[in-house]
Amino acid sequence: MNAIPLGKNLVSALLLGALLAGCASGVKRADDAAKREAYFAGGGRLAKDVTISLDKNAQSQLSENLKFDPEKLLATVKRALGAKGLLAKTPDDKLPTIEIVVTDIRVRSNVSAVLFGFMAGDDHINGEVVARDATGRELQRFAVSAAYALGGLAGGQDDARMGWLYETFAQETVNELTGAAPEQK
């Protein structure tokens, strides 16, 4: 009788689970149905600008998460919107703005990410995105989350982790603003 070692199967199952849960992202739409319609889905509309801020919770977390750079996140979102032709080339006060409010951040140390990988928790950026018309009225609101829990030599490097988080947050934002995102929670 050949017995399959339980330890080997358990390790394989844990590794598979870690890979499947290692990177995640998502969007939660506003409860108000009037603020769920994708702002850019109608086509032809542009945004005047994109701004970023941190709420009190994220501001308090910033001192422990120095690798998070709100300006890099903002630049990545602007680049993604610009690549789709959704940002105005010249300022126009009649155009809407897109606001990003970061609500929660966590960035593991490089040592924790490399040595412990997903067992050290995840790196994540959570935030609210609001499209407002020129008068300040909300046109669309949704929450974006991006999490990265992989580690090791390749997945534990700061640039790889942070780059993935910024790109994923930006892609989720653009998808939701354009209506390209699948229906989620």
C-alpha positions in Angstrom: 0.0 0.0 0.0 1.5 3.3 -1.1 0.4 6.2 1.2 0.6 9.7 -0.1 2.4 11.8 2.4 -0.1 14.2 4.0 2.5 16.9 4.5 3.4 17.1 0.8 -0.3 17.5 -0.2 -0.9 20.1 2.5 2.1 22.1 1.4 0.9 21.9 -2.2 -2.6 23.0 -1.3 -1.2 25.9 0.8 1.0 27.1 -2.0 -1.8 26.9 -4.5 -4.1 28.8 -2.2 -1.3 31.5 -1.7 -0.9 31.9 -5.4 -4.7 32.3 -5.9 -5.0 34.8 -3.1 -1.7 36.5 -3.7 -3.0 39.4 -5.8 -6.5 40.7 -5.7 -8.4 43.8 -6.7 -12.0 44.9 -6.9 -14.5 47.6 -7.0 -17.5 48.3 -4.8 -20.1 50.5 -6.3 -22.0 53.2 -4.4 -25.3 52.2 -2.8 -27.0 55.1 -4.5 -28.0 53.9 -8.0 -27.7 57.4 -9.4 -24.0 57.3 -8.6 -23.3 53.9 -10.2 -23.5 54.8 -13.9 -20.0 54.8 -15.5 -19.2 58.4 -16.1 -17.3 57.9 -19.3 -19.5 55.2 -20.7 -21.5 57.8 -22.8 -18.3 58.6 -24.7 -16.9 62.0 -25.7 -16.7 63.4 -22.2 -13.4 64.4 -20.7 -12.1 65.1 -17.2 -10.5 68.4 -16.4 -8.2 66.9 -13.8 -7.6 64.1 -11.3 -6.7 64.9 -7.6 -5.6 62.7 -4.8 -5.8 63.0 -1.0 -5.6 60.8 2.0 -8.3 60.6 4.7 -7.4 60.7 8.4 -6.9 57.0 8.6 -4.5 56.8 5.6 -2.7 59.9 6.9 -2.0 58.2 10.2 -0.8 55.0 8.3 1.6 57.0 6.1 4.3 57.2 8.7 4.5 53.4 8.9 4.2 53.0 5.1 6.8 55.3 3.7 7.1 53.3 0.5 3.6 54.3 -0.5 3.8 57.4 -2.7 0.5 59.1 -3.4 2.0 61.1 -6.2 3.1 57.9 -8.0 -0.4 56.5 -7.6 -1.9 59.8 -9.0 0.6 59.8 -11.9 -0.3 56.2 -12.7 -4.1 56.9 -12.7 -3.6 60.0 -14.9 -1.4 58.0 -17.3 -4.1 55.3 -17.6 -6.9 57.9 -18.2 -4.7 59.8 -20.7 -4.0 56.6 -22.6 -7.7 56.2 -23.1 -8.0 59.8 -24.2 -10.2 60.7 -21.1 -8.2 63.7 -19.8 -8.6 67.2 -21.3 -5.5 68.5 -23.0 -6.2 72.0 -21.8 -7.9 73.2 -18.6 -11.6 73.8 -18.9 -13.6 74.8 -15.8 -16.8 73.3 -17.3 -15.4 69.8 -17.3 -15.7 67.4 -14.3 -13.0 66.3 -12.0 -12.0 62.9 -10.7 -11.1 62.7 -7.0 -9.2 59.9 -5.4 -9.4 59.7 -1.6 -7.0 57.0 -0.2 -8.6 55.4 2.8 -6.3 52.5 3.8 -2.7 51.6 3.0 -0.2 48.9 4.1 3.2 48.2 2.7 5.3 45.3 4.1 9.0 45.7 4.6 11.1 44.2 1.9 12.5 41.7 4.3 9.0 40.6 5.4 7.8 40.3 1.8 10.8 38.3 0.6 11.2 36.0 3.6 7.6 35.5 4.7 5.6 36.3 1.5 1.8 36.0 2.1 2.3 34.9 5.7 3.4 38.5 6.5 0.0 39.7 5.3 -0.6 41.8 2.2 0.3 45.2 0.8 -2.8 47.1 -0.1 -4.2 50.4 -1.3 -7.9 51.1 -0.7 -9.7 54.3 -1.7 -12.8 56.1 -2.9 -13.0 57.5 -6.4 -15.6 60.3 -7.1 -16.4 62.0 -10.4 -17.8 65.4 -9.8 -19.3 67.9 -12.3 -18.1 71.5 -12.5 -20.5 72.5 -9.8 -19.3 69.8 -7.4 -22.2 67.4 -7.8 -21.3 63.8 -7.6 -21.7 61.9 -10.8 -20.2 58.6 -9.9 -18.7 57.1 -6.7 -17.0 53.8 -6.0 -14.4 52.2 -3.8 -11.3 50.6 -5.3 -9.1 48.0 -3.5 -5.8 46.5 -4.7 -3.9 43.9 -2.6 -0.6 42.1 -3.2 0.5 39.3 -0.9 3.1 37.4 -2.9 6.7 37.4 -1.8 10.0 35.6 -2.5 12.9 37.1 -4.4 10.8 38.1 -7.4 7.5 39.1 -5.8 9.0 40.7 -2.7 10.8 43.5 -4.3 9.4 47.0 -3.4 9.2 48.2 -7.0 7.4 45.1 -8.2 4.9 45.2 -5.4 4.2 48.9 -5.5 4.1 49.1 -9.3 1.6 46.3 -9.4 -0.6 48.0 -6.7 -0.5 51.4 -8.5 -1.2 49.9 -11.9 -4.0 47.7 -10.6 -5.6 50.6 -8.7 -5.4 52.7 -11.9 -6.8 49.9 -14.1 -9.8 49.3 -11.8 -10.5 53.0 -11.7 -10.4 53.4 -15.5 -12.5 50.2 -16.0 -15.2 51.5 -13.6 -15.3 55.0 -15.0 -15.7 53.7 -18.5 -18.1 50.9 -17.7 -15.6 48.2 -18.8 -15.6 46.6 -15.4 -17.7 43.4 -14.8 -20.6 43.7 -12.4 -19.3 43.2 -8.9 -20.6 43.6 -5.4 
